[in-house]
């Protein structure tokens, strides 16, 4: 229901299978329809017993609490749960993309497309720089792509995207999602997108725009950590994905060190046509 009968689901699944050749990211999280139909109770029990183990859990507690009082409670509550060690999983490494890829699906729906570019995952420096690039290109009505695609040319009704597609554990994609207006085409939109990416790689970003971008990133980062829920989610997320919750403690300092030359370098290396995958609804 979320894929076969849904244009967005079908587009997203097709996009990932086109963009990735070796990485497990080319397969949807819940598997294919064939996988789902063939699942048995025994399969599910085996999966549960393999991965839902105490040794595979990260627990984060936040709020007004005394750690010295909480540790005995945690040990009493969770320490008695028996379990086995979970072996480390080794994933296939995605080979470099050497030429552009494009795929189209036929669906009775409003035309839209996704374009993606392979990029490293955290804690690589490039991942921080892509946070800056995302703000410049896609964050709100003042972003470059929103300005040109939605406001100026009116080719699109909306544009959004960012890094972490479909996940952040492995090298993944920086994506741009575009909803086209009636009568407009993917090629028209891509002409503008490629021009903006090339401009970013050639000219970088002004000091004023860079400062504004960093301030916006810092504000969003801090606002998320103001809630117990956001802080707990981020602590556990980065402990699993980055290997340490301390990623949070260094994020703002790392972001502050990157400049226009870093933006140019990363854009010139990754936001190029040979690293481009387009999936569109026609």
HELIX and SHEET records of a PDB file:
HELIX    1   1 UNK A    7  UNK A   19  1                                  13    
HELIX    2   2 UNK A   24  UNK A   26  5                                   3    
HELIX    3   3 UNK A   33  UNK A   38  1                                   6    
HELIX    4   4 UNK A   41  UNK A   51  1                                  11    
HELIX    5   5 UNK A   54  UNK A   56  5                                   3    
HELIX    6   6 UNK A   67  UNK A   78  1                                  12    
HELIX    7   7 UNK A  125  UNK A  138  1                                  14    
HELIX    8   8 UNK A  144  UNK A  145  1                                   2    
HELIX    9   9 UNK A  146  UNK A  152  3                                   7    
HELIX   10  10 UNK A  186  UNK A  203  1                                  18    
HELIX   11  11 UNK A  207  UNK A  225  1                                  19    
HELIX   12  12 UNK A  228  UNK A  241  1                                  14    
HELIX   13  13 UNK A  247  UNK A  257  1                                  11    
HELIX   14  14 UNK A  260  UNK A  270  1                                  11    
HELIX   15  15 UNK A  273  UNK A  275  5                                   3    
SHEET    1   A 5 UNK A 101  UNK A 105  0                                        
SHEET    2   A 5 UNK A 276  UNK A 281  1                                        
SHEET    3   A 5 UNK A 112  UNK A 119 -1                                        
SHEET    4   A 5 UNK A 172  UNK A 180 -1                                        
SHEET    5   A 5 UNK A 156  UNK A 165 -1                                        
END                                                                             
